[in-house]
Amino acid sequence: MKLRDWAATILLILTSLLLFPQANSSQPASQAEAQSKSASTSQSDTQSAGESLPQSNSQSESESDTKGESQPPSNSQAESDADADADGETESQPSPSEQLLTTKHCPGCDLQGGNFSEAELSNANLANADLQGTILTSANLANAYLSGVNLEGTDLSLTNLFQANLRFANLRFANLEGADLGGANLFRANLRVAHLRNANLKGAYLKSADLSGSDQTGANLEAAFLLGADLTNANLDKAILCQTTMPDGIVSNRDCP
């Protein structure tokens, strides 16, 4: 090979070395630049998404607060309605006295100290009711169910108790002057120190009743049944005894015509 050819070959090699490194270095730079742009775009999108999320959360919180704020009026309204209903029920609830006078049905009621003078209570149900200290003057309690009732110290003067059921009733210290107890059931009733002057007890069932210390002056005990009754210190002056079964079982006709 000639010297000229060698020189041309070397020149060609040098030219190639100078040209190809620039092309190779420019390609990585472009790739790096592209990657940088891609990362920047991704970061921008991420930031945009991040900025949009708080808005969405803020909107949810706002809606939640709005709902939360609207709830109390509803509860307040419900409470107001409930209070109104309760007030209505309270107003419509009759007192024991009103219940007795309206329905004649008040078993177990607390009626202490009430005034039922001349009240129409025939066939009333007052079983186990508490009428201690009440006023029942001239009231009509005929055929009333008064089993176990507390009538201690009650004013029953001139009261109609005809055929009333007074089993186990407490009539201690009661004023029964002139009361009509004809045919009444007074089994085991407590009539201690009761005031029975001129009361009508004709045909009354007084078995095992406690009449100790009672005043029965002028009372009508015709056909009354007093078997086992306690008459200790009872005053029977001028009481009518005719076909009357006494505590010992003996029938007394002392005052029969």
FITOR-576711 format. One record per residue (C-alpha): residue in three letters; z, x, y; chain. Coordinates in steps of 0.2 Angstrom, whole numbers, plus 5000, padded with zeros to 4 digits. Layout:
   res      z      x      y   chain
   Ala      Z      X      Y       A
...
//
This chain:
   res      z      x      y   chain
   Met   5000   5000   5000       A
   Lys   4996   5006   5017       A
   Leu   5009   5009   5030       A
   Arg   5002   4995   5040       A
   Asp   5005   4983   5026       A
   Trp   5023   4989   5024       A
   Ala   5026   4986   5042       A
   Ala   5019   4969   5042       A
   Thr   5030   4964   5027       A
   Ile   5046   4971   5035       A
   Leu   5042   4961   5051       A
   Leu   5039   4945   5041       A
   Ile   5056   4947   5032       A
   Leu   5065   4950   5048       A
   Thr   5057   4935   5056       A
   Ser   5062   4925   5041       A
   Leu   5080   4931   5043       A
   Leu   5081   4927   5061       A
   Leu   5073   4909   5059       A
   Phe   5082   4902   5044       A
   Pro   5100   4906   5049       A
   Gln   5098   4896   5065       A
   Ala   5091   4881   5055       A
   Asn   5105   4882   5043       A
   Ser   5119   4883   5057       A
   Ser   5111   4869   5066       A
   Gln   5112   4857   5051       A
   Pro   5131   4859   5049       A
   Ala   5133   4857   5067       A
   Ser   5124   4840   5066       A
   Gln   5134   4835   5051       A
   Ala   5150   4839   5060       A
   Glu   5145   4830   5075       A
   Ala   5140   4815   5065       A
   Gln   5157   4815   5056       A
   Ser   5166   4817   5072       A
   Lys   5156   4802   5079       A
   Ser   5160   4792   5063       A
   Ala   5179   4796   5064       A
   Ser   5179   4792   5082       A
   Thr   5171   4775   5078       A
   Ser   5183   4772   5064       A
   Gln   5198   4776   5075       A
   Ser   5191   4765   5089       A
   Asp   5189   4750   5076       A
   Thr   5206   4753   5069       A
   Gln   5214   4753   5087       A
   Ser   5204   4737   5091       A
   Ala   5211   4729   5075       A
   Gly   5228   4735   5079       A
   Glu   5227   4728   5096       A
   Ser   5221   4712   5090       A
   Leu   5235   4710   5077       A
   Pro   5249   4709   5090       A
   Gln   5240   4695   5099       A
   Ser   5239   4686   5082       A
   Asn   5258   4688   5079       A
   Ser   5262   4684   5097       A
   Gln   5252   4668   5095       A
   Ser   5261   4664   5078       A
   Glu   5278   4667   5086       A
   Ser   5273   4656   5101       A
   Glu   5268   4642   5089       A
   Ser   5284   4645   5079       A
   Asp   5295   4645   5095       A
   Thr   5286   4629   5101       A
   Lys   5289   4621   5084       A
   Gly   5307   4627   5085       A
   Glu   5310   4620   5102       A
   Ser   5303   4603   5098       A
   Gln   5315   4601   5083       A
   Pro   5331   4599   5092       A
   Pro   5326   4583   5101       A
   Ser   5322   4575   5084       A
   Asn   5339   4580   5077       A
   Ser   5347   4574   5093       A
   Gln   5338   4557   5092       A
   Ala   5343   4555   5073       A
   Glu   5361   4559   5078       A
   Ser   5360   4546   5092       A
   Asp   5353   4533   5080       A
   Ala   5366   4537   5067       A
   Asp   5380   4535   5080       A
   Ala   5372   4519   5086       A
   Asp   5372   4512   5068       A
   Ala   5390   4518   5065       A
   Asp   5396   4509   5081       A
   Gly   5387   4494   5076       A
   Glu   5395   4494   5059       A
   Thr   5412   4497   5067       A
   Glu   5410   4483   5079       A
   Ser   5404   4471   5065       A
   Gln   5419   4475   5054       A
   Pro   5432   4461   5055       A
   Ser   5450   4464   5056       A
   Pro   5461   4459   5041       A
   Ser   5467   4444   5051       A
   Glu   5450   4439   5056       A
   Gln   5445   4441   5038       A
   Leu   5459   4430   5032       A
   Leu   5456   4416   5044       A
   Thr   5437   4416   5041       A
   Thr   5436   4419   5022       A
   Lys   5453   4415   5016       A
   His   5451   4430   5005       A
   Cys   5461   4445   5009       A
   Pro   5470   4452   4994       A
   Gly   5480   4468   4997       A
   Cys   5477   4467   5016       A
   Asp   5490   4473   5029       A
   Leu   5494   4458   5039       A
   Gln   5512   4464   5045       A
   Gly   5518   4455   5061       A
   Gly   5503   4443   5062       A
   Asn   5504   4426   5069       A
   Phe   5496   4413   5057       A
   Ser   5506   4398   5064       A
   Glu   5498   4381   5058       A
   Ala   5483   4391   5050       A
   Glu   5473   4382   5037       A
   Leu   5474   4394   5022       A
   Ser   5474   4382   5007       A
   Asn   5468   4390   4991       A
   Ala   5468   4407   5000       A
   Asn   5469   4423   4990       A
   Leu   5482   4435   4997       A
   Ala   5488   4444   4981       A
   Asn   5498   4459   4984       A
   Ala   5495   4457   5003       A
   Asp   5508   4463   5015       A
   Leu   5514   4449   5027       A
   Gln   5531   4456   5031       A
   Gly   5538   4449   5047       A
   Thr   5523   4437   5050       A
   Ile   5524   4420   5057       A
   Leu   5517   4406   5046       A
   Thr   5526   4391   5053       A
   Ser   5518   4375   5048       A
   Ala   5504   4384   5040       A
   Asn   5494   4376   5025       A
   Leu   5495   4388   5010       A
   Ala   5494   4374   4997       A
   Asn   5487   4381   4980       A
   Ala   5486   4398   4988       A
   Tyr   5486   4414   4976       A
   Leu   5501   4424   4983       A
   Ser   5505   4434   4967       A
   Gly   5515   4450   4972       A
   Val   5514   4446   4991       A
   Asn   5526   4454   5003       A
   Leu   5534   4440   5013       A
   Glu   5550   4448   5017       A
   Gly   5558   4442   5033       A
   Thr   5543   4430   5036       A
   Asp   5545   4413   5045       A
   Leu   5538   4400   5033       A
   Ser   5548   4385   5040       A
   Leu   5539   4369   5037       A
   Thr   5525   4378   5028       A
   Asn   5515   4369   5015       A
   Leu   5516   4380   4999       A
   Phe   5513   4366   4987       A
   Gln   5508   4373   4969       A
   Ala   5506   4390   4977       A
   Asn   5507   4405   4965       A
   Leu   5521   4416   4971       A
   Arg   5524   4426   4955       A
   Phe   5533   4442   4959       A
   Ala   5532   4438   4977       A
   Asn   5545   4446   4989       A
   Leu   5553   4432   4999       A
   Arg   5569   4441   5004       A
   Phe   5577   4435   5020       A
   Ala   5562   4423   5022       A
   Asn   5564   4407   5032       A
   Leu   5559   4393   5021       A
   Glu   5568   4379   5029       A
   Gly   5559   4362   5027       A
   Ala   5545   4371   5017       A
   Asp   5536   4362   5003       A
   Leu   5537   4372   4987       A
   Gly   5534   4358   4976       A
   Gly   5527   4364   4959       A
   Ala   5526   4382   4965       A
   Asn   5526   4396   4953       A
   Leu   5540   4407   4958       A
   Phe   5542   4417   4942       A
   Arg   5553   4433   4945       A
   Ala   5551   4430   4964       A
   Asn   5564   4439   4975       A
   Leu   5572   4425   4986       A
   Arg   5588   4435   4989       A
   Val   5597   4428   5005       A
   Ala   5582   4417   5008       A
   His   5584   4402   5019       A
   Leu   5579   4387   5009       A
   Arg   5589   4373   5018       A
   Asn   5581   4356   5015       A
   Ala   5566   4364   5006       A
   Asn   5556   4354   4993       A
   Leu   5557   4364   4976       A
   Lys   5554   4348   4966       A
   Gly   5546   4354   4949       A
   Ala   5546   4372   4955       A
   Tyr   5545   4386   4942       A
   Leu   5559   4398   4946       A
   Lys   5562   4407   4929       A
   Ser   5571   4423   4931       A
   Ala   5570   4422   4950       A
   Asp   5583   4431   4961       A
   Leu   5591   4417   4972       A
   Ser   5607   4427   4975       A
   Gly   5615   4424   4992       A
   Ser   5602   4411   4996       A
   Asp   5606   4395   5006       A
   Gln   5599   4380   4997       A
   Thr   5609   4367   5007       A
   Gly   5600   4350   5005       A
   Ala   5586   4357   4995       A
   Asn   5577   4346   4982       A
   Leu   5578   4355   4965       A
   Glu   5573   4339   4955       A
   Ala   5564   4345   4939       A
   Ala   5565   4363   4945       A
   Phe   5566   4376   4931       A
   Leu   5579   4389   4934       A
   Leu   5581   4397   4917       A
   Gly   5588   4415   4919       A
   Ala   5588   4414   4938       A
   Asp   5601   4423   4948       A
   Leu   5611   4410   4958       A
   Thr   5626   4422   4962       A
   Asn   5634   4417   4979       A
   Ala   5620   4404   4982       A
   Asn   5624   4389   4992       A
   Leu   5619   4373   4983       A
   Asp   5629   4361   4994       A
   Lys   5621   4344   4995       A
   Ala   5606   4351   4985       A
   Ile   5598   4338   4973       A
   Leu   5600   4342   4955       A
   Cys   5591   4329   4944       A
   Gln   5583   4335   4927       A
   Thr   5585   4352   4934       A
   Thr   5586   4366   4921       A
   Met   5600   4378   4926       A
   Pro   5600   4397   4923       A
   Asp   5610   4394   4907       A
   Gly   5597   4382   4900       A
   Ile   5608   4366   4903       A
   Val   5599   4352   4911       A
   Ser   5608   4345   4926       A
   Asn   5607   4327   4931       A
   Arg   5621   4327   4944       A
   Asp   5612   4319   4958       A
   Cys   5600   4307   4948       A
   Pro   5600   4289   4954       A
//
